[in-house]
Each structure stands twice: as C-alpha cells, then as structure tokens.
Amino acid sequence: MRLKVGIIGFGVGEQHIRGFENSGVDVVAICDKDPEKRKEAQKKHSHCKIFKNSKSITNSDEIDIVSIASYDQDHFNQVIDSINSNKHVFCEKPLCMNEKELKEIRLATKKKPSIKLSTNTILRMSERFREIHKKIRSKKFGQIFSVEGDYNYGRLHKITQGWRSNVKNYSVILGGGIHLVDLLLWYVNSPIIEVYALGNNICSRNSRFKYNDMVTSLVRFENGVIGKISANFGCVYPHSHKIVVYGTKATFVNDVSNGFFYESRDPQKSPTNLESKYPGLQKSDLIPSFVDSINGVSDAIVDKETVFRVMSTCIAIDKSLTTKKPQKVKFY
C-alpha cells in the first residue's frame, strides 16, 4: 500500500512534492494560508485536496506523512499536531523556534517512538561536500583539528522587508546557520558540547528588523576539535557557504566558486581545484532517504537523533548570545 503525504506550504513545498512523487509517495493534499497559492496549487495539482488550515492535513486519517514548508514560526504547532496524530514528519529547518518548543517536540516523539522525523538540512547532499566527507572517512585529512563554516546569506532584504522581519526573536542561526551546524557535525562525527557566541545588527540597524543579523560562535566538539560557525545575513557577498576543514594531512577550503584541497604546506605547490558540483543539489534531495526510513529500507540521512543534536546546538548558541556567556550544550 502506497504512502500518502500532505504538503503544508506551497512555495518550497512544491519542491517537496516532486521529491515525494519521485519516491513513490502519493501527494493527496496541499495547504497554504495564501488564497493565491491555493489557486495555483489547485491548477497544478487538481488531483489534490486543497486546504487553508493545516489541521485539515495533520488530523487527516488519509495521510501518513506531513511535509512542512511553511514559515518558521508555524513549524512547531504543525510538527506537534502531526506527531500527536501519528504522522511521520519532514520539516524545513528549523524544527521550531526556541528551547521550550524543542523540549515539547522531544517529549512528543518519545511518546510516539515509531514516528520518523527529519529536517531539510540539505547541505549533506551537495556533491562537493559529499566528496569531502568521503575524504574525511578515508583519512585523506589525517586527524581533523579545526573546522569553520560561514553561512553567508547575502540577502539583507529578506530580514528587513520579508516575513522574517515580523517574526519575534528571529534567529539567524536557526534560520541559516543551522545548515553549517549540521554539516560540521557530520564532518567531525562528534557532538558539540560547548559554545560561545557574539552577534550584532549593524547591517540592519535602521530597519524594522531588531535582532542580530550577524552571529559568530566558537564551538568545542567532544573529541577536542575546535570550530567556528557564523550566520551572516547582512553581508555584501553572494549567497554561499564558506567551509574550511583543517586536518593534519590536508586542508579543504570552499568559497563562492571554488573548492580547494591542499595536501602540502609548500607555497610552491598548488592545491587541487575540486571539480565536483557546488552546491549541486535540489531542495527535495533528502526526501528519498526519509521515505526509505519509513519503509524500513535504510536509515534517513538526517534522522531524528541528528535533528535534535543540531537543534540543541543552535539553541545553545542563541542562549549564549542572550547570556553573553559560554554555554554547555544540553541535548534534548
């Protein structure tokens, strides 16, 4: 019997639809608050039921999976409603907005252990970043001792004019930096146990956005690796992911257009310019592995425990910003 999915949010959600359809899942319902989006959904997907209220999807007996691509501040209620209604959940990042919400979701999943939960932290599917992961696992780097990840958003208007400007306590770490938290945790293969963050809002100071648009955090991994993770929404720079991985045998640097792999300290020896695609991914690329996890074929690439580990780290970074002190990461 084929699985059935309901999509909440018909923006990014349209890419979710393609991912589920290509994974053998029937898309049976679509929800969006915007009447124009509902009209568009009805026109493009006439076989689907179209709803305004997300509960029409989360509470439906017909649906096995809820795919959430709504605004960040709506995720928590939709995730909780879905879990309490015994639905598997695929959610755009972030899973929720704060520690209280994360605790409640964790409790709900413990009460429903068979429920599969994943978030769309998609950088793991980049061809270039997957190549680096393989090099790490095959010991090409030797021992990693330091990593850096900068989420350079380069789209200041998205927080000063768009829907994000209306979100109370909007977090650029949860809204963007979370991708780098996930990627570096994957690379280092050890939990982040302590963070210390600083932030400012110089770029957006004269706008209606009242929170940090730039955040940088030093992080300490359990295995001793030291890292730096930044979310820079105000930069005059293309949207990109600056990644640096330092190992005892090699170094990787990713910038806007190039990925360099250094295997020598000799300045006369040039690094290898990696030809793998960057970013080289689609918003739907994690969905097949999520569906496979539901069908018992294999584990999801981003599984439930990964989701909570990443979210716990981001929450600790935001708490460090508030307290202006280092914070131990409390795992939920």
C-alpha positions in Angstrom: 0.0 0.0 0.0 1.5 3.3 -1.1 2.2 6.0 1.4 0.3 9.3 1.2 1.6 12.8 2.0 0.1 16.1 2.7 2.1 19.3 2.0 1.9 22.4 4.2 3.2 25.5 2.3 3.1 25.8 -1.4 6.3 27.7 -2.0 9.3 25.5 -1.2 6.6 22.8 -0.7 6.3 22.5 -4.4 9.8 21.1 -4.5 8.8 18.7 -1.7 6.0 17.4 -3.9 8.5 16.4 -6.6 10.6 14.6 -4.1 7.8 12.6 -2.7 6.3 11.8 -6.1 9.7 10.6 -7.3 10.0 8.4 -4.2 6.7 6.6 -4.9 4.6 8.5 -2.4 1.1 9.8 -3.4 0.6 13.6 -2.8 -3.0 13.8 -1.7 -3.4 17.2 0.0 -1.9 20.7 -0.1 -2.3 23.5 2.4 -1.5 27.2 2.2 -2.7 30.3 4.0 -2.5 32.4 0.9 -5.6 32.2 -1.4 -3.4 32.9 -4.5 -1.1 30.0 -3.6 -4.2 27.7 -3.1 -5.5 28.7 -6.6 -2.1 27.9 -8.1 -1.9 24.6 -6.2 -5.4 23.6 -7.4 -4.4 24.4 -11.0 -1.1 22.5 -10.9 -2.3 19.6 -8.7 -6.0 19.1 -9.5 -6.0 15.6 -8.0 -5.1 17.0 -4.5 -7.4 18.3 -1.8 -6.6 22.0 -1.1 -6.9 23.4 2.4 -6.4 26.7 4.2 -6.0 25.2 7.7 -3.0 23.0 8.4 -5.1 20.9 10.8 -7.0 19.6 7.8 -3.8 17.8 6.9 -2.3 17.0 10.3 -5.5 15.5 11.6 -6.4 13.6 8.4 -6.8 9.8 8.7 -5.9 9.5 5.0 -2.4 10.9 5.4 0.8 9.0 6.5 3.4 11.8 6.2 3.2 15.6 6.8 5.7 17.7 4.8 6.1 21.1 6.3 7.3 24.1 4.2 5.5 26.9 6.0 7.0 29.9 7.7 9.4 29.2 10.5 7.2 30.4 13.3 4.4 27.9 12.2 6.6 24.8 12.3 6.2 24.0 16.0 2.4 23.7 16.1 2.3 21.8 12.8 5.1 19.4 13.9 3.3 18.7 17.3 -0.1 18.3 15.6 1.4 15.8 13.2 3.2 13.7 15.8 0.2 13.6 18.1 -1.8 12.4 15.1 0.7 9.6 14.4 2.1 11.2 11.2 5.7 11.0 10.1 7.2 14.5 9.7 9.6 16.0 7.1 10.1 19.7 8.0 12.0 22.6 6.6 14.5 23.9 9.0 14.3 24.9 11.8 12.1 22.4 13.5 11.0 25.1 16.0 12.0 28.5 17.3 13.2 28.0 20.9 14.1 25.7 23.8 10.6 25.3 25.2 9.2 24.2 21.8 12.1 21.8 21.3 11.5 20.2 24.7 7.8 19.7 23.8 8.6 18.1 20.5 11.2 15.8 22.0 8.6 14.6 24.6 6.1 14.0 21.9 8.5 11.9 19.9 9.3 9.8 23.0 5.6 9.1 23.4 5.5 8.0 19.7 8.8 6.2 19.1 7.8 4.8 15.8 7.3 8.2 14.2 10.0 9.2 11.8 11.2 12.8 11.9 13.6 14.7 9.7 14.5 18.3 8.7 15.7 19.6 5.4 19.3 20.4 6.3 20.3 19.9 2.7 24.0 20.6 2.5 24.8 17.0 3.2 23.5 16.3 -0.3 25.9 18.7 -2.1 28.2 16.8 -4.4 31.3 18.8 -3.3 30.5 18.4 0.4 29.9 14.7 0.0 33.3 14.4 -1.7 34.9 16.0 1.3 33.0 13.7 3.7 34.4 10.7 1.8 37.9 12.1 2.0 37.5 12.6 5.8 36.3 9.0 6.2 39.2 7.6 4.1 41.7 9.5 6.3 42.9 11.8 3.5 42.8 14.7 6.0 44.7 12.8 8.7 43.2 13.9 12.0 40.9 16.9 11.9 41.6 19.5 14.5 39.7 22.6 13.4 36.6 23.4 11.2 34.9 26.6 10.1 31.5 27.3 8.5 30.1 30.6 7.4 26.6 30.9 6.2 26.8 34.0 4.0 23.2 34.8 3.1 23.9 37.9 1.1 20.1 38.8 1.1 19.6 41.5 3.7 16.2 42.4 2.3 14.9 39.0 3.4 15.1 40.1 7.0 14.4 43.8 6.7 11.4 43.6 4.3 10.2 40.0 4.1 8.2 37.8 6.5 11.3 37.3 8.7 11.1 40.9 9.8 7.8 40.2 11.5 9.0 37.1 13.4 9.5 37.7 17.2 13.0 36.8 18.2 14.0 35.7 14.8 17.3 33.7 14.9 19.8 33.8 12.0 21.4 30.7 13.5 18.2 28.8 13.4 17.2 30.4 10.1 20.5 29.8 8.3 23.5 28.9 10.4 21.8 25.6 11.2 23.0 24.3 7.8 26.6 24.7 8.9 26.0 23.2 12.3 24.6 20.1 10.7 27.4 19.9 8.0 30.2 20.3 10.5 28.7 17.8 13.0 28.6 15.4 10.0 32.2 16.0 9.2 33.7 15.9 12.7 31.4 13.0 13.8 31.4 14.1 17.4 28.8 16.2 19.3 29.4 19.9 20.0 29.4 20.2 23.8 30.1 23.9 24.4 29.6 27.2 22.5 30.3 30.9 22.9 28.6 33.3 20.6 28.7 37.0 19.8 26.4 39.0 17.5 25.5 42.4 16.1 22.9 44.1 14.0 25.0 46.8 12.3 23.8 45.9 8.8 20.1 46.0 9.7 20.2 48.6 12.4 18.0 51.2 10.7 15.4 48.8 9.6 12.4 47.2 11.3 14.4 44.0 12.0 15.5 44.3 15.6 17.7 41.2 16.1 21.2 40.1 15.3 21.8 39.8 11.6 25.4 38.6 12.2 26.3 35.9 14.7 29.6 34.1 15.2 30.1 31.2 17.6 33.2 29.3 18.8 32.3 25.7 19.4 34.0 22.8 21.1 33.4 19.3 20.0 33.5 16.4 22.4 36.6 14.9 20.6 38.6 18.1 21.1 38.1 19.7 17.7 37.6 23.4 17.7 35.2 25.1 15.4 33.7 28.4 14.3 30.2 28.8 12.9 28.8 32.1 11.6 25.4 33.2 10.2 25.9 36.4 8.2 22.6 37.7 6.7 23.8 41.3 6.0 27.0 40.7 4.0 27.6 42.2 0.7 28.5 38.9 -0.8 26.8 36.2 -2.9 24.7 33.6 -1.1 27.2 30.8 -0.3 28.8 28.5 2.3 32.4 29.2 3.3 33.8 26.0 4.6 37.3 25.2 6.0 38.4 21.8 7.2 41.8 21.6 8.8 43.5 18.2 9.2 47.0 17.1 10.0 47.5 15.9 6.4 45.2 18.2 4.3 43.0 21.3 4.3 39.8 22.0 2.4 38.5 25.5 1.6 35.2 26.2 -0.1 34.2 29.6 -1.3 31.7 31.1 -3.8 33.1 29.5 -7.0 35.9 27.1 -6.0 36.7 24.2 -3.7 40.4 23.8 -3.0 42.1 20.7 -1.5 45.6 21.4 -0.1 47.9 18.5 0.6 51.2 20.4 1.1 52.4 23.3 3.2 54.8 24.2 0.4 53.6 27.5 -1.1 55.1 26.5 -4.4 52.7 23.5 -4.7 49.2 24.4 -5.9 46.1 22.9 -4.3 43.7 20.6 -6.2 40.7 22.6 -7.6 37.8 20.2 -7.0 35.5 19.7 -9.9 32.5 18.3 -8.0 29.4 20.5 -8.3 28.6 23.1 -5.7 26.0 23.4 -4.4 24.8 20.8 -6.9 21.6 19.9 -5.0 17.8 20.2 -5.1 15.5 21.0 -2.1 14.0 17.6 -2.5 17.2 15.5 -2.3 16.8 14.3 1.3 13.2 13.1 0.8 14.1 9.7 -0.8 16.1 8.6 2.2 13.4 9.8 4.5 10.8 7.7 2.7 13.2 4.7 2.8 13.4 5.1 6.5 9.6 4.9 6.8 9.6 1.8 4.6 12.3 0.2 6.7 14.8 0.1 3.7 17.5 2.2 5.4 18.1 4.9 7.9 17.4 8.5 6.9 20.4 10.6 6.1 19.2 13.2 8.6 17.5 11.0 11.2 15.6 12.0 14.4 18.6 12.0 16.7 20.6 14.1 14.3 17.7 16.7 14.2 17.7 17.0 18.0 21.5 17.2 18.2 21.6 20.0 15.6 18.7 21.9 17.2 20.2 21.6 20.7 23.4 23.1 19.4 21.6 26.0 17.8 19.6 26.7 20.9 22.8 26.8 23.0 24.3 29.3 20.6 21.2 31.6 20.9 21.3 31.2 24.7 25.0 32.2 24.7 24.0 35.4 22.8 21.4 36.2 25.4 23.6 35.5 28.5 26.8 36.7 26.9 28.5 33.7 28.4 29.7 30.3 27.2 27.0 27.6 27.2 27.2 23.9 27.6 25.0 22.2 25.0 22.1 20.5 26.6 20.9 17.6 24.5 17.2 17.0 24.1 
